[in-house]
Amino acid sequence: MDIRWRLRRGAAATPTRPRGFLSLKADFSKPDSIPSLFAAVKDEFRASSSVVVYNAAGRTLPPVKESVLSTPAETVVSDLIVNTISPYVAAQQAVSGWASLPNEAKKTFIYTGNILNVCAVPSPMMMTLGMGKSASAYWIGLADNLYSTQGFRSFCADERYEDGALKGMAIDGDAHADFYAQLAAHEGNVPWHATFVEDEGYVGFKLRVERRPSRHST
Ligand SMILES: NC(=O)c1ccc[n+]([C@@H]2O[C@H](COP(=O)([O-])OP(=O)(O)OC[C@H]3O[C@@H](n4cnc5c(N)ncnc54)[C@H](OP(=O)(O)O)[C@@H]3O)[C@@H](O)[C@H]2O)c1
């Protein structure tokens, strides 16, 4: 995955790197690779990044299509690392860097989530992704509750349809960009579970409980 940081000032463009961008590569199934990314950013810009977005996600389909628990444990572990442990390490690095930023700087960690932390969508394909999104939602909510008094906000961003349904393949990159800019500016008193709708921004939704009808139901 490429990670891009916008340069804030003064960095020269090169033929391979347009002005304003630093591009780094890392394998997020290895959380140990993350601190060196933050160190590279600090070296380059002489400051820590005030906004960190973790967008990567891992999902593996079960080998037996209709059997949700057929996924081998080692696959569950490796997707959990990408979806939960690596963003946790990224948030640790972010918080550590924020200590060196001025008080007035708005410090923000955004994790791209989806509906799975509040809804067990009845599809075996969602298993490892949903485990990771759910586990991450817990520490992101906890971190937001405990750090927000210091001006550090953590969000689990979750694009939905207007009726609150999973956006799935219809997610919109521009809608994410607009909403993430609002989150980074700490506008609108948005809660950590930042459910949003394109062109509307934050919309709170009731918990959804999905259930596939049982074959044995009457
Ligand atoms: N709100 C919703 O309903 C909804 C719907 C869809 C997606 N989403 C979320 O939006 C985000 C982006 O989704 P997408 O559809 O663009 O996902 P995608 O097409 O499946 O891409 C996944 C991204 O994660 C990166 N990634 C996966 N494993 C990695 C690893 N080990 N190391 C580094 N990078 C890794 C991939 O990098 P490479 O390209 O280099 O492999 C890719 O950029 C995800 O967090 C996803 O869960 C939300």
The ligand as a Gaussian input file, in Angstrom:
#p B3LYP/6-31G(d) Opt

LIG

0 1
 N      -18.593000       2.058000       4.406000
 C      -18.575000       0.943000       3.710000
 O      -19.594000       0.284000       3.502000
 C      -17.269000       0.456000       3.100000
 C      -17.348000      -0.260000       1.909000
 C      -16.159000      -0.676000       1.310000
 C      -14.938000      -0.413000       1.929000
 N      -14.907000       0.262000       3.108000
 C      -13.615000       0.498000       3.764000
 O      -12.892000       1.434000       2.989000
 C      -11.507000       1.124000       3.034000
 C      -10.965000       0.975000       1.628000
 O      -11.749000       0.001000       1.008000
 P      -11.474000      -0.474000      -0.496000
 O      -12.770000      -0.979000      -1.039000
 O      -10.683000       0.568000      -1.215000
 O      -10.557000      -1.701000      -0.158000
 P       -9.802000      -2.628000      -1.140000
 O      -10.052000      -2.255000      -2.564000
 O      -10.047000      -4.019000      -0.683000
 O       -8.322000      -2.203000      -0.811000
 C       -7.768000      -2.515000       0.422000
 C       -6.598000      -1.590000       0.650000
 O       -5.880000      -2.064000       1.799000
 C       -4.524000      -2.235000       1.435000
 N       -3.950000      -3.361000       2.138000
 C       -4.490000      -4.587000       2.338000
 N       -3.613000      -5.374000       2.987000
 C       -2.481000      -4.616000       3.181000
 C       -1.220000      -4.868000       3.761000
 N       -0.914000      -6.060000       4.293000
 N       -0.299000      -3.873000       3.780000
 C       -0.579000      -2.672000       3.249000
 N       -1.763000      -2.370000       2.674000
 C       -2.698000      -3.344000       2.640000
 C       -4.524000      -2.496000      -0.066000
 O       -3.269000      -2.145000      -0.577000
 P       -2.787000      -2.759000      -1.987000
 O       -3.673000      -2.161000      -3.007000
 O       -1.361000      -2.307000      -2.085000
 O       -2.954000      -4.224000      -1.858000
 C       -5.635000      -1.572000      -0.535000
 O       -5.144000      -0.249000      -0.711000
 C      -11.373000      -0.147000       3.859000
 O      -11.011000       0.167000       5.176000
 C      -12.756000      -0.745000       3.795000
 O      -13.052000      -1.596000       4.885000
 C      -16.037000       0.714000       3.696000

